[in-house]
Amino acid sequence: MLEKTFEPQAAEPRLYAQWEASGLFAPRTEGAQGAYSIVIPPPNVTGSLHIGHALNNTLQDILARYHRMKGKAVLWLPGTDHAGIATQMVVERQLAAAGNAGRRDMGREAFIEKVWDWKAESGGTIVRQLRRLGASCDWSRERFTLDEGLNAAVRKVFVQLHREGLIYRDKRLVNWDPHFQTAISDLEVEQREVDGAYWHFAYPLADGVTYKHPVAFDDEGKATEFETRDYIVVATTRPETMLGDTGVAVHPHDERYAGLVGKSVVLPITGRRIPIVADDYADPTKGSGAVKITPAHDFNDFQVGKRAGLPSINILNQFGAILDWKDTPTGLDETQDQFEAETPEFVVASIPAELRGLDRFAARKAIVARAEEEGWLKEIEKTKHVVPHGDRSGVVIEPWLTDQWYVDAHTLAQPALRAVEQGDTLFEPKSYEKIYFEWLRNIEPWCISRQLWWGHRIPAWYGPNGEIYVAETEEDAREQAMADYGSEVALTQDEDVLDTWFSSALWPFSTMGWPEKTEDLERFYPTSDLVTAADIIFFWVARMMMMGLHFMDGEVPFKRVIINGLVRDEKGQKMSKSKGNVIDPLGIIDELGADPLRFTMAILSGTRDIKLSKQRIEGYRNFGTKLWNAARFSQMNEARRIEGFDPVTVEQTINRWIRGELTKAERAVSEAIEGGRFDDAAGALYRFVWNVFCDWYLELAKPVFSGADEAAKAETRAMTAWTLDQTLKLLHPVMPFITEELWAELGREGPAREGLLIGAEWPVLPDSFIDAAAEAEIGWLVDLVGEVRGLRAEMNVPPGAKPPLTFVAPDAVTAARIARHRDLILTLARVSDIATAATAPEGAVTFVSGGATAALSLAGIIDLTAERARLAKEIAAFDSDIGHVMKKLGNPNFVERAAPAVIEEQRAKLAEAEAGKARLQAALARIEALA
């Protein structure tokens, strides 16, 4: 006999150990009905399971378990990402905390050895945590983006792309983290709103040039007064960058400055002449309409500089400090008479001595103070603006001009665009294609080098005269150098490592053994599905498409991309530790078990923003309890599996009906999972288990179990056990633990059960199981009882009251049904009597169900005056809600500014309130009719 409750804390570790020991996580090798494969988005090796991981991996596991039960050879390939910055940061902190030498003191090789030691002892915690969630990955194939096989794949890809001219070295702007002293990707940049200012500076015109600047305007906006100026005003939030200004831009059609284009201004402080150029980037409606151009320290300015042919002058070192003589290659100082333009020595010489070596923010204060003192500071405009910060370092990120390695992403993007345009790879939901297309059609060169030690070291060696030899091994590089020099020369390998996303871009094929032609590649590539989040469509999905198509003979890496939503708190706010609204999935699993969390993730997955609360998860824990209690009830009523039982043979109406309802549920669940609609699958399971099987079938079966008809009793017991078995199969992909436990416990009764539920065959039920006559019969009964129950609730009938029910002039079919189900109606509808009459009795409320008119006699049972007042009050509350929402939706400002999800939520509230009001108005009309 089942225990009273399911104890996940004890059962889950035991069940997971059984699954792993069974070998069923690995793809079947015999009798497979095709192949299904999916690669896990590799979490950072430093990471812990968060709620986003719980969602993403639950959906993947549903797919893996479903296709495994469908008889396919399923490969769900797991692994972790070496996470360059994150891992290096963790180890450096540990070294510092232990009082050990720092990274640079111990040297590269010793530090890398420490990182590998950390990885062996502490890395991969998240892999162990995924087991807690129930992830049925093939752990025997687990990969790491820095393992030997993937390292070989990375080197081969780098070398081949370099030979094809698709990887090259260039000087361009990057997101520079002065704390970690490395370039970082856009994904590692966090935009934060901060208090700041626009400093308005006057840049004097060179050569005595002046112009008429408008200072007064009429009602039509035409200038009526002018003043003569010998300067242009520019505004900036980063005054320190003016040391690197190489131009001032105005809009080509800005009449104020039409005569100044081609002239020059003198840059305050440095005295350098810089040209005035015309460019659409300058907005005439903002500020003075003139903008300073610093190509080496602003991404927009970099593009303006390219269009206008302006030089790029870098004025910061890798620490974010103003350049000093120590930052120059020669180490010279100002005693040198002359420097070549734009060299570091030339730049340092042009910087006032008191600013050299200052931190960028200290330099900002010093420049503002000097501008105020010398009179070229015209205005300080306080503002709030968005400033990029390193997501791990927390420091302000600098656009910085450096030599880096780049991929020609534009060329690689073209096949990736075509593949989605022609349907080789599908996005689910389809709307996410827009993000993919927009990024690929406007793609910039991809910076792939990072100034770190932990990662794939760039396979490039430098010769004595700066020659670059790109090769898979140092031996190959030496052979190239020998061909150039005719003798052995000293080579130095590039110090940088590759962007983590570079190795991750190869994940679908490198994890299966490429560049070797392995059996796994032959069998499982291209993969079937990719489940991931929208925020890495361009960082990861698009790059996998580019690399897969290029290196796998034009074959896409996956046939479908399923995008999961963002998990927010119950109010729709983004979860963050600072807000205290983070839900820890491991805490939920500890308290409630993995199944309720998984079911909640699945049933809420259909929305872009998932509003999650612990109360919702607790609600779906109750769903598991409902199933457990249904199984206990079945056991108590001796519903055991029968050897040779065939549901085709059942004769009882309720058994033919549940057979059809189960068949419809199987269709709905299968189609939803196949279509990646996990919310529809979970919704169909919930409705069938709770509403159909538990609330109706088992209730309808109670009189049979306690009746005298032994044949009906035996059939219903067998049908209950068979239906419960099929239900466990359907529910297993979503709630694997409780279903596996019930499968084992119920398998102890009846014929011996072989194997685990995870390896059971998915039920595929024939259309003939749907019995129209049984569906109509039981459907009539269910609708009737539902109508009576709804009417009782609307009219506030006391639970203990049993009013009589009268059918008004029923036809022969209805009369026969009344006779057959009289006892059930009395019990389920909680009525005292069932009668037929030509007209409805006085004091009765009429309703129509299944084409028949019925009347529930409520005279003397409810207080009509009190009910009329109650309903009027509740209707007024709905009116208030409706008015409040309509006021919002009728406000153009709200509709224009609010997020689409917020507007949709308000419309849903309105529809719900209007439906509630209509229901109560109908009840009030019935009360009035009674009165």
FENTACOR-V56931 format. One record per run of one state. SS is the DSSP state (hx for helix, st for strand, lp for the rest). FROM is the first residue (numbers start at 0). TO is the last residue. If there is no record, write none. Layout:
# FENTACOR-V56931
SS,FROM,TO + SS,FROM,TO
This chain:
# FENTACOR-V56931
lp,0,6 + hx,7,21 + lp,22,33 + st,34,38 + lp,39,41 + st,42,43 + lp,44,49 + hx,50,68 + lp,69,71 + st,72,76 + lp,77,77 + st,78,80 + lp,81,82 + hx,83,96 + lp,97,101 + hx,102,105 + lp,106,106 + hx,107,120 + lp,121,123 + hx,124,132 + lp,133,137 + hx,138,140 + lp,141,141 + st,142,143 + lp,144,146 + hx,147,162 + lp,163,165 + st,166,176 + lp,177,180 + st,181,183 + lp,184,184 + hx,185,187 + st,188,204 + hx,205,207 + lp,208,209 + st,210,216 + lp,217,221 + st,222,228 + lp,229,229 + st,230,235 + lp,236,237 + hx,238,243 + lp,244,245 + st,246,249 + lp,250,253 + hx,254,256 + lp,257,262 + st,263,265 + lp,266,271 + st,272,277 + lp,278,288 + st,289,292 + lp,293,297 + hx,298,307 + lp,308,314 + st,315,315 + lp,316,319 + st,320,321 + lp,322,323 + hx,324,326 + lp,327,342 + hx,343,349 + lp,350,357 + st,358,358 + hx,359,373 + lp,374,375 + st,376,389 + lp,390,394 + st,395,395 + lp,396,396 + st,397,406 + lp,407,407 + hx,408,420 + lp,421,424 + st,425,427 + lp,428,428 + hx,429,440 + lp,441,444 + st,445,446 + lp,447,447 + st,448,449 + lp,450,455 + st,456,456 + lp,457,458 + st,459,461 + lp,462,466 + st,467,469 + lp,470,472 + hx,473,484 + lp,485,490 + st,491,492 + lp,493,495 + st,496,497 + lp,498,498 + hx,499,503 + lp,504,505 + hx,506,509 + lp,510,517 + hx,518,523 + lp,524,525 + st,526,532 + hx,533,550 + lp,551,556 + st,557,563 + lp,564,564 + st,565,568 + lp,569,572 + st,573,573 + lp,574,583 + hx,584,591 + lp,592,592 + hx,593,602 + lp,603,607 + st,608,611 + lp,612,612 + hx,613,635 + lp,636,645 + hx,646,648 + lp,649,651 + hx,652,673 + lp,674,676 + hx,677,705 + lp,706,708 + hx,709,731 + lp,732,734 + hx,735,745 + lp,746,755 + hx,756,758 + lp,759,765 + hx,766,768 + lp,769,770 + hx,771,793 + lp,794,803 + st,804,807 + lp,808,810 + hx,811,819 + lp,820,820 + hx,821,827 + lp,828,832 + st,833,836 + lp,837,842 + st,843,848 + lp,849,850 + st,851,856 + lp,857,862 + hx,863,888 + lp,889,890 + hx,891,896 + lp,897,898 + hx,899,929 + lp,930,930
